[in-house]
Amino acid sequence: KKLKKLLIYPINEIKLLKRCSKCILPETFPFIFYDSKGVCNYCKNYKLNNKNKSIDDLIKLVEPYRKSNGSQEVLLPYSGGRDSTYTVHIVKNELGLNPVTFTYDWGMVTDLARRNIARVCGELGIENIIIAADIHWKRNNIRKNIIAWLKNPELGMIPLFMAGDKYFFYYARKIKKQLGIDLEIWGINNLENTDFKIGFSGIKPQFNKKRIYSISVINKLKLFGFVGKNLIKSPSYLNQSVFDSIGSIASRYFTSKKDYFHLFDYLNWDENIINETIEKKYNWEKAVDTDSTWRIGDGTASFYNYIYTLFVGFSENDTFRSNQIREGLITREEALSFVYKENEPRYNSLKWYLDIIGLDYKTTINKINDFPNIKSKLRY
C-alpha cells in the first residue's frame, strides 16, 4: 500500500485543462489550436474510417491467396491484445482462411498476453510461432534508456523505451518467406493513432498519411535531428541500445510491405462487439489493475502513460477516445468518463515493469514525481 501511494494522479488539475469542444484533446497536446467555437485542428482535419470499404471487399482481395492443398495461407501477427485477438477470430471464422499466428516477444509481452494467445490459438487449433529476442539484452536496453531519460526528461524521447518491439515487422516478413506464405493481415486499428508521441519531438501532425505509423522523409530527418540533439545533451543514451534502436527504425519504416492488409480498413471497429466476442468465445482474460481491455498485454504502456498523464494531463487513452468521438462511436461525455478512469496509475503493471528491467520502483517513481508536471504548469 505504501508503494502504491507513491503514484500521483493529478485529477483535479487535469479536469481544469481546456479541451476541444468536440473531442477531448487538451491544451497541452502538441501543435493543437482551437477555432472560435473551441473545435481543435485535429477534429477539423479528421477523415472518417472505413466508409467506402467492407468485409466483402477484403474477402475478394484474399481470394487469390487461398490454397487447395490445405497448407497455411496467411500470417497473422499476434500480440495477444484485443484487436489482434479479434483479427485471428475473424480471419479464421469469417474469411475462412487457414492462418498461422506469430508473436514477437521482445521482453515486454506480459504473462497475461501469453495466456490469452494460448487460449485463442488452442480453441481455434491454430499454430502460434513465438520468436523471442535476447530478452535480458532487450530489457537491459530499456533500463539504460530510462536511466538516460531520467537525467534529461524530454517527452519526445519516450518512444525509445519501446524501440525494441519494432522488429515485429522484420520477423513477419522473414516467417512468410520461410513458410511460403504471401498474405499478411494485421489487426492495427487507426483509432490508435498516437502522433503526439513524436509531436513532442517537434514533428507537426500529418493529417493525410496512409497508415498510422507512416512518416514523411522530411519528418524522419527532423526526428533523427531531435534524437541526435538529445544524445549530445544526455550522453548516457549512447549505449548498447543504440544498435537496437537503429534496427527498430529500419524495421518499422524501411521494411517493404507486400501482400499486406489491415482488417479494420474493411471492418468497422466496435469496442463492445470485440470485447464481448473475445471474452465469451475464448475466455479472454483481463488485467487486475484496469477495467480497460486496451494495452493490457504490453508491459510498457502503464509506464509511459503514467509519465504523460503526470506531465501533461493526458495519455494515449485521450487520443483513442477522441477518435472514437469523431467516428460517432461514443459521446464526449462518455469519453471524459472513460479517460478519467483509464488514466489512473496502474500499480501492478508499473511494479512488474520496473522490477523486470532492474530499476528500483520507489527510487524511479519518486524521481519522476519530482519533475515539473501538470500541477506546476509544465512548460509544454
VEXKE-495223 format. One record per atom (N, C-alpha, C, CB): residue in one letter; x, y, z. Coordinates in steps of 0.2 Angstrom, whole numbers, plus 5000, padded with zeros to 4 digits. Glycine has a CB too. Example, Ala and Ser with C-alpha at 12.3 -4.5 7.8 and 13.67 -1.06 7.14 Angstrom:
a506649725039 a506249785039 a506649845039 a505749785045 s506449895035 s506849955036 s506450005039 s507049975029 
This chain:
k500449945000 k500050005000 k500450065000 k499550005006 k501050065004 k501450125004 k501750134997 k502050115009 l501950084993 l502250094986 l501750124982 l502550024984 k501150094982 k500550114978 k500450194979 k499950074979 k500450214985 k500350284987 k500850334984 k500250294994 l501350304982 l501850354979 l501650384972 l502550314978 l501250344969 l500950364962 l500550424963 l500550304959 i500650474959 i500250534959 i499750534953 i500750594958 y499150554954 y498650564949 y498350634950 y498150504949 p498550684946 p498350754947 p497650764944 p498850804945 i497150734946 i496550734943 i496150804943 i496050684945 n496250834949 n495950904949 n496250954944 n496050934956 e496950954943 e497250994938 e497050974931 e498050994939 i496950904930 i496850884923 i496150904921 i496850804923 k495650904926 k494950924925 k494951004923 k494550914930 l495451044925 l495451114924 l495751134917 l495851144929 l496051084913 l496351094907 l495751114902 l496751034904 k495951164898 k495551174892 k495551124887 k495751244889 r494951104884 r494951044880 r494551064874 r494650984883 c494651034868 c494251044862 c493451034864 c494450994856 s493051074861 s492351074862 s492051014859 s492051134860 k492350984854 k492150924850 k492450854853 k492250924843 c493050854853 c493450794856 c493650814863 c494050774851 i494150774866 i494350794872 i495150814873 i494250734877 l495450824867 l496150844867 l496250904871 l496450844860 p496750904876 p496850964880 p497351014877 p497050944887 e497351074880 e497851124878 e498551104878 e497751184882 t498751054882 t499451034882 t499650984877 t499550994889 f499150974872 f499350924866 f499750964861 f498650904863 p500250934859 p500750964854 p500450994848 p501350914852 f500551054846 f500351084840 f499551094839 f500551044834 i499251094845 i498551104845 i498351174845 i498151064851 f497751194841 f497451254842 f496751254841 f497751304837 y496351294844 y495651294843 y495351354839 y495351294851 d494751344836 d494451394832 d494051434837 d494051374826 s493651484834 s493251524838 s492651484842 s492851574834 k492551424839 k492051384843 k492351334847 k491551344837 g492951334848 g493351294853 g493451224850 g492951284859 v493451214843 v493551154840 v494251144838 v493051144833 c494651094839 c495351094838 c495451074830 c495651034842 n496151084828 n496351074822 n496350994820 n497051104821 y496450954825 y496450884824 y495750854822 y496650844830 c495250884825 c494550874823 c494350894816 c494050904828 k494650954815 k494450984808 k494750954802 k494651064808 n495350914804 n495750884798 n495650804798 n496450894799 y495150784803 y495050714803 y494650684797 y494750694810 k494850624795 k494450594790 k494150524792 k494950574783 l493550514791 l493150454794 l493450394791 l492450464792 n493450344795 n493750274793 n493250234789 n494050234799 n493450184785 n493050134783 n492350144779 n492950084788 k492350204777 k491650224774 k491550194767 k491550294774 n492050184764 n491950154757 n492250084756 n492350204752 k492350054761 k492549984761 k492149934765 k493349974763 s492149874764 s491849824768 s492149764768 s491049814765 i491949714773 i492249654774 i492249614767 i491949614779 d491749624763 d491649584757 d492249604752 d490949604753 d492449674752 d493049694748 d493649654750 d493149764749 l493749644757 l494349604759 l494249534757 l494449614767 i493649504757 i493649434755 i493849424748 i492849414756 k493649474744 k493849474737 k494649474736 k493449524733 l494949524740 l495649534739 l496049474742 l495849594744 v495749434746 v496149374749 v496049314745 v496049364756 e495549314740 e495349254736 e495949224733 e494849274731 p496449264729 p496949234726 p497449204730 p497349294722 y497449214737 y497949184741 y497749114744 y498049234747 r497149094743 r496949034745 r497248974742 r496149024744 k497348924746 k497748864743 k497348804744 k498448854747 s497348764739 s496948704738 s497248644742 s496848684731 n497848644744 n498148584747 n498148584755 n498948584745 g497748634758 g497648634765 g498248664769 g497548574767 s498748694766 s499348724769 s499148794772 s499948734764 q499548824776 q499348894779 q499448944773 q499948904784 e498948994774 e498849044769 e498949114771 e498049034766 v498949124777 v499049194779 v499449194786 v498349234780 l499849244787 l500249254793 l499849314797 l500949274792 l499749304803 l499349354807 l499849374813 l498749324810 p500149434813 p500549454819 p500049454825 p500849524817 y500249424830 y499849414836 y500149444842 y499549344836 s499949494845 s500249524851 s499949494857 s500249604851 g499349474856 g498949454862 g498449504865 g499349434868 g498449564861 g498049614863 g497349604860 g498249684860 r496849644862 r496149634860 r496049634852 r495649684863 d496349684849 d496249694842 d496549634838 d496549764839 s497149614840 s497549564836 s497149494838 s498249554838 t496849484844 t496449434845 t495849424841 t496249434853 y495449484840 y494849484836 y495049474829 y494549554837 t495649494827 t495849484820 t495949414818 t496549524818 v496249374823 v496349304822 v495649274822 v496649274828 h495149294826 h494449264826 h494149274819 h494049294831 i494149334816 i493849354810 i494149314804 i493849434809 v494849314804 v495149284798 v495049214798 v495949294799 k494949174804 k494849104804 k494149094803 k495049074811 n493649124806 n492949114806 n492549144800 n492649124812 e492749214799 e492349244794 e492649244787 e492349324796 l493349254786 l493649244780 l493849174778 l494349284780 g493749124782 g493849054781 g494549044779 g493449034776 l495049084781 l495749064779 l496149024784 l496149134778 n496648984782 n497048944786 n497648984789 n497248874783 p497649014795 p498149054797 p498649024801 p497849114800 v499249054802 v499749044807 v499849114810 v500449014804 t499949114817 t500049174820 t500749174822 t499549174827 f500949234824 f501649254825 f501749304831 f502049274819 t502049284836 t502149334842 t502949344842 t501949304848 y503149414843 y503749434844 y503849454851 y504049494839 d504149414855 d504249434862 d504949464863 d504249374867 w504949534864 w505549574865 w505649584872 w505449644861 g505249554877 g505449554884 g504849594887 g506049594885 m504349624883 m503849664886 m503149634885 m503849734884 v503149574882 v502549534881 v502349504888 v502549474876 t501749524891 t501649504898 t501349434898 t501149554901 d501449404904 d501149334905 d500449334903 d501249314913 l500049384905 l499349394903 l499249384896 l499049464905 a499649414892 a499649414884 a499749344882 a500049464881 r500249314885 r500449244883 r499849194885 r501049224887 r499549204890 r498949154892 r498449164887 r498749174899 n498249234885 n497749244880 n497849214873 n497549314880 i498549224871 i498749194865 i498649114865 i499449214863 a498849084870 a498749014871 a498048994871 a499048984877 r497549034874 r496849014874 r496549014867 r496449064879 v496749074864 v496349084857 v496649034852 v496549154855 c497349024852 c497648984847 c497448904848 c498348984847 g497348894855 g497148824857 g496448814855 g497248814864 e496048854856 e495248854854 e495148844847 e494848914857 l495548884843 l495448884836 l495948824832 l495648944833 g496348794836 g496848744833 g497348784828 g496448694829 i497548834830 i498048874825 i498748874828 i497748954825 e499248864824 e499948864827 e500148944828 e500348844821 n500448944834 n500749014836 n501549004836 n500549034843 i501849044832 i502649044832 i502849104836 i502849054824 i503249084841 i503549134845 i504249144844 i503449114853 i504449204842 i505149224841 i505349274847 i505249264834 a505749244851 a505949284857 a506649314856 a506049234863 a506749374857 a507349414857 a507849394863 a507249484857 d508449414863 d508849404869 d508549454874 d509549424867 i508049424878 i507649464882 i508049504888 i507149424886 h508549474890 h508949504895 h509349564892 h509549454898 w509549564886 w509849614882 w509349674881 w510149594876 k508749654879 k508249704877 k508049744883 k507649664874 r507949704889 r507749744895 r508249784898 r507549684900 n508849764897 n509449804899 n509449864895 n510149764898 n509349864888 n509249924884 n508749974887 n509149904877 i508149944888 i507649984891 i507850024897 i506949944892 r508149984902 r508450014908 r508950074907 r508749964912 k509350064902 k509850114901 k509550174898 k510450084896 n509050164893 n508750224891 n508350264896 n508350204885 i508050224900 i507650264905 i508150294910 i507250214909 i508650264912 i509150304916 i509350364913 i509750254918 a509550364906 a509750424902 a509150474902 a509950404895 w508550454901 w508050494901 w507950534908 w507350464899 l507950494913 l507950524920 l508450584921 l507950474925 k508950584917 k509450644918 k509250704914 k510150614916 n508850694909 n508550744905 n507950734902 n509150764899 p507350734906 p506750714904 p506350754898 p506250714910 e506550734892 e506150754886 e505650714884 e506650774881 l505050734884 l504450694882 l504550664875 l503750724882 g504850694871 g504950674864 g505450614863 g505250724860 m505850594869 m506250544869 m505950474872 m506850554873 i505350484874 i505050424877 i504950364872 i504350444880 p504850374866 p504750314861 p505350274861 p504650344854 l505950294863 l506550254864 l506450194869 l507150294866 f505950204874 f505850154878 f505550094875 f505350174884 m505150104869 m504850054865 m505150034859 m504150074864 a505750054858 a506050044851 a506149974850 a506750084851 g506349934855 g506449864853 g505949824851 g506749834860 d505349844851 d504749804848 d504649804841 d504149814852 k504949854837 k504849864830 k505149804826 k505149934828 y505549764828 y505749704824 y505149664822 y506249664828 f504549674825 f503949634823 f503949634816 f503349664827 f504049694813 f503949694805 f504449654802 f503949774803 y505049654804 y505649624801 y505449544801 y506249634804 y505349524807 y505249454808 y504549424804 y505249434815 a504049464804 a503449444800 a503649434793 a502949504800 r504049474790 r504249464783 r504749404782 r504649524780 k505149384787 k505549334787 k505149264788 k506049334793 i504649264792 i504249204793 i503849184787 i503849214799 k503649234783 k503249224777 k503649194772 k502949294775 k504249214771 k504749184767 k504849114768 k505349224766 q505049104775 q505149034777 q504648984776 q505349034784 l503949004777 l503448964776 l503048964770 l502948984782 g503349004765 g503049004758 g502349044758 g502948944755 i502249084763 i501649124764 i501649194761 i501349124771 d501249214757 d501249284754 d500849334758 d501049284746 l500249314760 l499749354763 l499949374770 l499049324762 e499749434772 e499849454779 e499349504781 e500549494780 i498949484787 i498449534789 i498549554796 i497749494788 w498549614797 w498649644804 w498049674807 w499149704803 g498049674814 g497449704817 g497549774820 g497349664823 i498049814816 i498149884818 i497549924817 i498749914813 n497349964822 n496750004822 n496950074821 n496449994829 n496650104816 n496850184815 n496650224821 n496450204809 l496150204825 l495950244831 l496550254836 l495350214834 e497050214835 e497550214840 e498150254838 e497850144841 n498050304833 n498550354831 n498750394837 n498250394825 t499450394838 t499750424844 t500250474841 t499950374849 d500050524837 d500550564834 d500850614839 d500250614829 f500550624845 f500850664850 f501550644852 f500350674856 k501650574852 k502250544854 k502850574850 k502350474854 i502850584844 i503350624840 i503250694840 i503450594833 g502550714841 g502450784842 g502850824847 g501650794843 f503050784852 f503450814857 f504150814855 f503450774864 s504350794849 s504950794846 s505050854841 s505150734843 g504450894841 g504450954836 g504150934830 g505150974836 i503850874829 i503650854822 i502850864822 i503750774821 k502650914817 k501950934816 k501550874814 k501950994811 p500950874815 p500550814813 p500450804806 p499850814816 q500450744803 q500250734796 q499550704796 q500750684793 f499150754793 f498450734793 f498250684787 f497950794793 n498650684782 n498550654776 n498850584775 n498650694770 k499150554780 k499650494780 k499150434779 k500050494786 k499450384775 k499050324773 k498950284779 k499450294768 r499550274783 r499550224789 r499650264795 r500050164788 i499450244801 i499650274807 i500350274809 i499250244813 y500750234806 y501450234808 y501850264802 y501650154809 s501550294797 s501850324792 s502150394794 s501450334786 i502750404791 i503050474792 i503450494786 i503550464799 s503450554784 s503750584778 s504450584779 s503450654777 v504850584774 v505550584774 v505850644778 v505850594766 i505450704776 i505650764780 i505650764787 i505250824777 n505050734790 n504950724797 n505450664800 n504250704798 k505550614796 k506050574798 k506750604800 k506250514793 l506950654795 l507550684796 l507550734802 l507750734790 k506950764803 k506850804809 k506850764815 k506150844809 l506550704815 l506550664821 l507250644823 l506150604820 f507650624817 f508350604819 f508750664822 f508750574812 g508650724819 g508950784822 g508750794829 g508750844818 f508150784831 f507950794838 f508350744842 f507150784839 v508350674840 v508650624844 v509350644845 v508550554841 g509650664839 g510350674839 g510550734844 g510650694833 k510150784845 k510250834850 k510250814857 k509750894848 n509750764858 n509650744865 n510250694867 n509050704865 l510550654861 l511050614863 l511650654865 l511250574857 i511750714862 i512350764864 i512150784871 i512350824859 k511550804873 k511350834879 k511450774885 k510650864879 s511250714883 s511250664888 s511650604885 s510550634889 p512350604886 p512750554883 p512650484885 p513450574884 s512250474891 s512050414893 s511650374888 s511650414900 y511350404883 y510950374878 y511450334873 y510550424874 l512050354873 l512550324869 l512750254872 l513150364867 n512350204872 n512550144875 n512350084870 n512150134882 q512350024872 q512249974868 q511549974864 q512349904871 s511050004867 s510350014865 s510350054858 s509950044870 v510850084856 v510850124850 v510750084844 v511550164849 f511150024844 f511049974839 f510349944838 f511549924839 d510049934844 d509349914844 d508949964841 d509149894851 s509050024843 s508550074841 s508650094833 s508750144845 i509250084831 i509350094824 i509050044820 i510150104822 g509149984822 g508749924819 g508049924819 g509049864822 s507749954825 s507049954825 s506750014820 s506849984832 i507150064820 i506850114815 i506850084808 i507350174815 a507450054806 a507450024799 a506849974798 a508149984798 s506749934803 s506249884803 s505549914802 s506249834809 r505449964805 r504749994805 r504650034799 r504650034811 y505150074797 y505050124792 y505350104785 y505350194794 f505750054785 f506050044779 f505949974776 f506850054779 t505649924780 t505449864778 t504949864773 t505349814784 s505049834767 s504449834762 s503849794764 s504749814755 k503349814763 k502649784765 k502249764759 k502249824770 k502249704757 k501949674751 k501349624753 k502349644746 d500849624749 d500349574751 d500049584758 d500549504749 y499949644760 y499849664767 y499249704768 y500449704769 f498749684772 f498149714773 f498049724781 f497549674770 h497649774782 h497349794789 h496649774789 h497549864791 l496449734794 l495749704794 l495349764795 l495749664800 f495549814800 f495049864801 f495049924796 f495249894808 d495349914790 d495249954785 d494549934781 d495849954780 y494349874783 y493749844779 y493249824784 y493949784775 l493349834791 l492849814796 l492849864801 l493049744799 n492249894802 n492149944807 n492349924814 n491449974807 w492749964817 w492949944824 w492449954829 w493649974826 d492149904833 d491649914838 d491949884844 d490949884835 e492049924849 e492349904855 e491949854859 e492449964860 n491249864859 n490849824863 n490849754860 n490149854863 i490749754853 i490749684849 i491349644850 i490649694842 i491949684850 i492649654850 i492649624857 i493149704849 n492549664863 n492649634869 n492149574871 n492449694874 e491549584869 e491049534870 e491249464867 e490349554868 t491549474860 t491749414857 t492349374860 t491949434849 i492849414861 i493449384864 i493349354871 i494049434863 e492949394875 e492849364882 e492449304882 e492549424886 k491849304878 k491449254879 k491649184875 k490749274876 k491949194869 k492149144865 k492749114867 k492149164858 y493249154870 y493949124871 y494149134879 y494449164867 n493649154883 n493849164890 n494449214891 n493949094893 w494449264886 w494949314886 w495049344893 w494949364881 e495649344896 e495749374902 e495949444903 e496349334906 k495649484907 k495849554908 k496349564914 k495149594910 a496649624914 a497149644919 a496749654926 a497549704917 v497149654931 v496849664938 v496849734940 v497249614943 d497249774936 d497349844938 d497049894934 d498049864939 t496549874929 t496249924925 t495649884922 t496649954919 d495049924921 d494449894918 d494549894910 d493849934920 s495049934907 s495149944900 s495449874897 s495649994898 t495249854891 t495549794888 t496049814883 t494949764884 w496249884883 w496749904878 w497449904882 w496549974876 r497949884878 r498649894880 r498849844886 r498849964882 i498449804888 i498549764894 i499049704893 i497949734897 g499149694887 g499649644885 g500349674884 g499449604879 d500449734885 d501049774883 d501349804890 d500949834878 g501949774892 g502149794898 g502449864899 g502749754900 t502549904893 t502749964894 t502250024894 t503149984887 a501650004892 a501150054892 a500950094898 a500450024889 s500950054904 s500750084910 s501250134912 s500650034916 f501950124910 f502450164912 f502450234909 f503150134911 y502450234902 y502450294898 y501850334899 y502550284891 n501250294900 n500650334901 n500650374908 n500050284900 y500950344912 y500950374919 y501350444918 y501350324924 i501950434914 i502350494913 i501950554910 i502950484910 y501650534904 y501250584900 y500650614904 y500950544894 t500350574908 t499750594912 t500050644917 t499350544915 l500550624920 l500850664926 l501150734923 l501350634930 f501450734917 f501750794915 f501350834911 f502350764910 v500850814907 v500450854903 v499750844903 v500650844895 g499550794908 g498750784909 g498450744904 g498450854909 f498750714900 f498350664895 f498850604893 f498150704889 s498550554890 s498950494888 s498650474881 s498950444893 e498850414879 e498650394873 e497850374874 e499050334871 n497650364880 n496950354881 n496550414878 n496750344888 d496750474879 d496350534877 d496350534869 d496750594879 t496950514866 t496850524858 t496450464856 t497650514856 f496450404859 f496050354857 f495250364857 f496250284860 r495150394863 r494450414864 r494150474860 r494350424872 s494650514859 s494450574854 s494350544847 s495050624854 n494650494845 n494550474838 n493850434838 n495150424836 q493750404844 q493050374844 q492450424844 q492950334851 i492550484847 i492050534846 i492050554839 i492350594851 r492550564836 r492550584829 r492150534824 r493250604826 e492250474826 e491950424822 e491150414824 e492250354823 g490950444829 g490250444831 g490150374835 g489850444825 l490650354838 l490550284842 l490450304849 l491250254842 i490650354852 i490450374859 i490350454859 i491050354864 t490050474865 t489950544866 t490550574869 t489350554870 r490650644869 r491150674873 r491150664880 r491150754871 e490550664883 e490450644890 e490650574892 e489750654892 e490550534888 e490750464889 e491550454889 e490450414884 a491750494884 a492550494883 a492850514889 a492750534877 l492650574892 l492950604898 l492850554903 l492650674899 s492350524904 s492250474910 s492750424909 s491450454910 f492850394903 f493250344902 f493950364904 f493250324894 v494250414901 v494950434902 v495150454909 v495150494897 y494650484913 y494750504920 y494950434924 y494150534923 k494550384921 k494650314925 k495250284922 k494050274924 e495350284915 e495850244912 e496550274913 e495750244905 n496650334915 n497250374916 n497550364923 n497250444914 e497150334927 e497350314934 e497950274934 e496750284938 p498450284938 p499050244938 p498950174939 p499550274943 r499250124935 r499150054936 r499750024940 r499150024929 y499650024946 y500250004951 y500549934949 y499950004958 n500049884948 n500349814947 n500749814941 n499749764947 s500549844936 s500949844929 s501549884930 s500549864924 l501549944933 l502149984934 l502649944938 l501950044938 k502449914944 k502949874948 k503249824944 k502549854954 w502849784941 w503149724937 w503649754932 w502549694933 y503449804928 y503849834923 y504549854926 y503549894920 l504549894931 l505149914934 l505649864937 l505049974939 d505249814940 d505649754943 d505949714937 d505149704946 i505649704932 i505949654927 i506549694923 i505449634922 i506549764923 i507049794919 i507649814924 i506849854915 g507549804930 g508049814935 g508149884938 g508649794932 l507549914938 l507549984942 l507149984948 l507250034937 d507450014953 d507050014959 d506450054959 d507550044965 y505850024961 y505250064960 y505150124964 y504650014962 k505350124970 k505250184974 k505750244972 k505450174981 t506350224970 t506850274968 t506550304961 t507550244967 t506350264956 t506150284950 t505550334950 t506050224945 i505050304953 i504450344954 i504550414957 i503850304957 n504850414963 n505050474966 n505350524962 n505450464972 k505850504958 k506250544953 k505750574948 k506750504949 i505350534945 i504850554940 i504350604943 i504450494937 n504150594949 n503650634953 n503950704955 n503450604959 d504650704955 d505050774957 d505050814951 d505650754960 f504950794945 f505050834939 f504450884939 f505150794933 p504550944935 p503950984934 p503350944931 p504151054930 n502750954933 n502250914930 n501650964929 n502050854934 i501050934928 i500450974926 i500251014932 i499850924924 k500450994938 k500251034944 k500651104944 k500451004950 s501251104941 s501651164941 s501651194934 s502351144943 k501151184930 k501051214924 k501751204920 k500951294925 l501851144918 l502451124914 l502551174908 l502451054912 r503151184906 r503251224900 r502951204894 r504051224899 y502751144893 y502351124887 y501651154886 y502351044887 
